[in-house]
Amino acid sequence: MTKIRECANCGYRTFYKKRHCMECGSQQWDKQESGIGELLAITSVHVSPKGVRKPNRLGLAKFEGANLVAQIGKDLNVGDNVKIDNGNTLREEDDGTQVGAQFVPAGD
Ligand SMILES: [Zn+2]
């Protein structure tokens, strides 16, 4: 499960690894379970890098205090409740981007 990073000082939340909090500059982070999110938008990318599906359906989902863009693993619609399924392929790059996370229906 992908976790939300929460600033230990001010409570700012993000999924993406950051050295400093965007709000207060703190370097102390706690990790929280992401839980269930709401799918806000869906798009399809028709030009993608080698090894990435075409078209690549992507979604934007809002979780408690943090948004995340990820691939859509199954047919989903805007407004659906989703959870993050990272399978065994999730990895975090040095720049904080995450590769391999997918949204799936929260009921699965
Ligand atoms: Zn902060």
py3Dmol code that shows the C-alpha trace and the ligand (Angstrom):
import py3Dmol

protein = """\
ATOM      1  CA  MET A   1       0.000   0.000   0.000  1.00  0.00           C
ATOM      2  CA  THR A   2       1.295   3.405  -0.920  1.00  0.00           C
ATOM      3  CA  LYS A   3       1.492   5.698   2.077  1.00  0.00           C
ATOM      4  CA  ILE A   4       0.814   9.389   2.490  1.00  0.00           C
ATOM      5  CA  ARG A   5       3.649  11.461   3.911  1.00  0.00           C
ATOM      6  CA  GLU A   6       2.460  13.848   6.608  1.00  0.00           C
ATOM      7  CA  CYS A   7       4.540  16.738   7.939  1.00  0.00           C
ATOM      8  CA  ALA A   8       5.143  16.136  11.652  1.00  0.00           C
ATOM      9  CA  ASN A   9       5.080  19.896  12.271  1.00  0.00           C
ATOM     10  CA  CYS A  10       2.080  21.281  10.357  1.00  0.00           C
ATOM     11  CA  GLY A  11       0.199  18.259   8.985  1.00  0.00           C
ATOM     12  CA  TYR A  12       0.759  19.026   5.265  1.00  0.00           C
ATOM     13  CA  ARG A  13       0.154  15.797   3.318  1.00  0.00           C
ATOM     14  CA  THR A  14       1.606  14.493   0.066  1.00  0.00           C
ATOM     15  CA  PHE A  15       2.243  11.178  -1.640  1.00  0.00           C
ATOM     16  CA  TYR A  16       5.491  12.399  -3.127  1.00  0.00           C
ATOM     17  CA  LYS A  17       8.832  12.254  -1.373  1.00  0.00           C
ATOM     18  CA  LYS A  18      10.053  15.742  -0.495  1.00  0.00           C
ATOM     19  CA  ARG A  19      13.086  16.877   1.451  1.00  0.00           C
ATOM     20  CA  HIS A  20      11.262  19.850   3.015  1.00  0.00           C
ATOM     21  CA  CYS A  21       7.601  20.472   3.798  1.00  0.00           C
ATOM     22  CA  MET A  22       6.073  22.817   1.192  1.00  0.00           C
ATOM     23  CA  GLU A  23       4.225  24.719   3.941  1.00  0.00           C
ATOM     24  CA  CYS A  24       6.617  25.058   6.878  1.00  0.00           C
ATOM     25  CA  GLY A  25      10.029  23.773   5.753  1.00  0.00           C
ATOM     26  CA  SER A  26      10.159  20.954   8.317  1.00  0.00           C
ATOM     27  CA  GLN A  27      12.168  17.843   7.412  1.00  0.00           C
ATOM     28  CA  GLN A  28      10.254  15.515   9.736  1.00  0.00           C
ATOM     29  CA  TRP A  29       7.732  13.243   7.998  1.00  0.00           C
ATOM     30  CA  ASP A  30       5.361  10.609   9.298  1.00  0.00           C
ATOM     31  CA  LYS A  31       3.749   8.009   7.044  1.00  0.00           C
ATOM     32  CA  GLN A  32       0.026   7.289   7.089  1.00  0.00           C
ATOM     33  CA  GLU A  33      -2.073   4.656   5.307  1.00  0.00           C
ATOM     34  CA  SER A  34      -3.701   6.200   2.238  1.00  0.00           C
ATOM     35  CA  GLY A  35      -7.076   4.509   2.784  1.00  0.00           C
ATOM     36  CA  ILE A  36      -9.911   5.104   0.308  1.00  0.00           C
ATOM     37  CA  GLY A  37      -9.865   7.914  -2.237  1.00  0.00           C
ATOM     38  CA  GLU A  38     -12.322   9.454  -4.702  1.00  0.00           C
ATOM     39  CA  LEU A  39     -11.532   9.400  -8.410  1.00  0.00           C
ATOM     40  CA  LEU A  40     -11.692  13.024  -9.610  1.00  0.00           C
ATOM     41  CA  ALA A  41     -10.643  12.751 -13.273  1.00  0.00           C
ATOM     42  CA  ILE A  42      -9.645  10.235 -15.942  1.00  0.00           C
ATOM     43  CA  THR A  43      -7.570  10.709 -19.089  1.00  0.00           C
ATOM     44  CA  SER A  44      -5.881   8.519 -21.686  1.00  0.00           C
ATOM     45  CA  VAL A  45      -2.316   9.077 -22.864  1.00  0.00           C
ATOM     46  CA  HIS A  46      -1.743   7.751 -26.382  1.00  0.00           C
ATOM     47  CA  VAL A  47       2.000   8.403 -26.584  1.00  0.00           C
ATOM     48  CA  SER A  48       3.848   6.581 -23.841  1.00  0.00           C
ATOM     49  CA  PRO A  49       7.384   5.386 -23.181  1.00  0.00           C
ATOM     50  CA  LYS A  50       8.605   1.952 -24.223  1.00  0.00           C
ATOM     51  CA  GLY A  51       7.183  -0.690 -21.940  1.00  0.00           C
ATOM     52  CA  VAL A  52       4.139   1.363 -20.946  1.00  0.00           C
ATOM     53  CA  ARG A  53       0.702   0.419 -22.268  1.00  0.00           C
ATOM     54  CA  LYS A  54      -0.976   2.420 -25.056  1.00  0.00           C
ATOM     55  CA  PRO A  55      -3.382   3.996 -24.494  1.00  0.00           C
ATOM     56  CA  ASN A  56      -2.360   4.501 -20.897  1.00  0.00           C
ATOM     57  CA  ARG A  57      -5.440   5.320 -18.811  1.00  0.00           C
ATOM     58  CA  LEU A  58      -4.571   7.549 -15.888  1.00  0.00           C
ATOM     59  CA  GLY A  59      -6.648   8.852 -13.032  1.00  0.00           C
ATOM     60  CA  LEU A  60      -6.405  11.629 -10.473  1.00  0.00           C
ATOM     61  CA  ALA A  61      -7.746  10.664  -7.060  1.00  0.00           C
ATOM     62  CA  LYS A  62      -8.160  12.629  -3.853  1.00  0.00           C
ATOM     63  CA  PHE A  63      -7.285  10.946  -0.592  1.00  0.00           C
ATOM     64  CA  GLU A  64      -7.382  12.527   2.849  1.00  0.00           C
ATOM     65  CA  GLY A  65      -5.391  15.690   2.259  1.00  0.00           C
ATOM     66  CA  ALA A  66      -3.336  14.441  -0.708  1.00  0.00           C
ATOM     67  CA  ASN A  67      -3.909  13.814  -4.418  1.00  0.00           C
ATOM     68  CA  LEU A  68      -2.259  11.158  -6.553  1.00  0.00           C
ATOM     69  CA  VAL A  69      -2.061  10.414 -10.289  1.00  0.00           C
ATOM     70  CA  ALA A  70      -1.817   6.714 -11.130  1.00  0.00           C
ATOM     71  CA  GLN A  71      -2.755   4.195 -13.788  1.00  0.00           C
ATOM     72  CA  ILE A  72      -6.293   2.840 -13.834  1.00  0.00           C
ATOM     73  CA  GLY A  73      -6.265  -0.880 -13.265  1.00  0.00           C
ATOM     74  CA  LYS A  74      -9.925  -1.604 -14.123  1.00  0.00           C
ATOM     75  CA  ASP A  75     -12.888   0.223 -15.585  1.00  0.00           C
ATOM     76  CA  LEU A  76     -13.577   3.074 -13.220  1.00  0.00           C
ATOM     77  CA  ASN A  77     -15.646   6.234 -13.440  1.00  0.00           C
ATOM     78  CA  VAL A  78     -15.225   9.704 -11.977  1.00  0.00           C
ATOM     79  CA  GLY A  79     -16.687   9.683  -8.479  1.00  0.00           C
ATOM     80  CA  ASP A  80     -15.827   6.036  -7.777  1.00  0.00           C
ATOM     81  CA  ASN A  81     -14.114   5.141  -4.519  1.00  0.00           C
ATOM     82  CA  VAL A  82     -10.660   3.715  -5.171  1.00  0.00           C
ATOM     83  CA  LYS A  83      -7.688   2.287  -3.366  1.00  0.00           C
ATOM     84  CA  ILE A  84      -4.096   2.027  -4.501  1.00  0.00           C
ATOM     85  CA  ASP A  85      -2.816  -1.322  -5.683  1.00  0.00           C
ATOM     86  CA  ASN A  86       0.901  -1.262  -6.162  1.00  0.00           C
ATOM     87  CA  GLY A  87       1.326  -4.964  -6.847  1.00  0.00           C
ATOM     88  CA  ASN A  88       4.941  -5.991  -6.701  1.00  0.00           C
ATOM     89  CA  THR A  89       6.133  -3.403  -9.156  1.00  0.00           C
ATOM     90  CA  LEU A  90       5.914  -0.131  -7.233  1.00  0.00           C
ATOM     91  CA  ARG A  91       9.151   1.691  -6.967  1.00  0.00           C
ATOM     92  CA  GLU A  92      10.059   5.214  -6.038  1.00  0.00           C
ATOM     93  CA  GLU A  93      12.523   7.095  -8.177  1.00  0.00           C
ATOM     94  CA  ASP A  94      15.124   9.465  -6.747  1.00  0.00           C
ATOM     95  CA  ASP A  95      13.074  12.475  -7.861  1.00  0.00           C
ATOM     96  CA  GLY A  96      10.059  11.229  -5.864  1.00  0.00           C
ATOM     97  CA  THR A  97       7.994   9.959  -8.786  1.00  0.00           C
ATOM     98  CA  GLN A  98       6.258   6.651  -8.255  1.00  0.00           C
ATOM     99  CA  VAL A  99       6.041   4.000 -10.923  1.00  0.00           C
ATOM    100  CA  GLY A 100       3.622   1.132 -11.005  1.00  0.00           C
ATOM    101  CA  ALA A 101       0.814   2.264  -8.721  1.00  0.00           C
ATOM    102  CA  GLN A 102      -2.723   1.590  -9.983  1.00  0.00           C
ATOM    103  CA  PHE A 103      -6.176   2.621  -8.845  1.00  0.00           C
ATOM    104  CA  VAL A 104      -8.627  -0.241  -8.348  1.00  0.00           C
ATOM    105  CA  PRO A 105     -12.187  -0.252  -7.015  1.00  0.00           C
ATOM    106  CA  ALA A 106     -12.199   0.144  -3.228  1.00  0.00           C
ATOM    107  CA  GLY A 107     -14.506  -2.853  -2.901  1.00  0.00           C
ATOM    108  CA  ASP A 108     -12.006  -5.343  -4.349  1.00  0.00           C
TER     109      ASP A 108
END
"""
ligand_1 = """\
1
ZN
Zn 4.931 21.324 7.469
"""
view = py3Dmol.view(width=600, height=400)
view.addModel(protein, "pdb")
view.setStyle({"model": 0}, {"cartoon": {"style": "trace"}})
view.addModel(ligand_1, "xyz")
view.setStyle({"model": 1}, {"stick": {}})
view.zoomTo()
view.show()
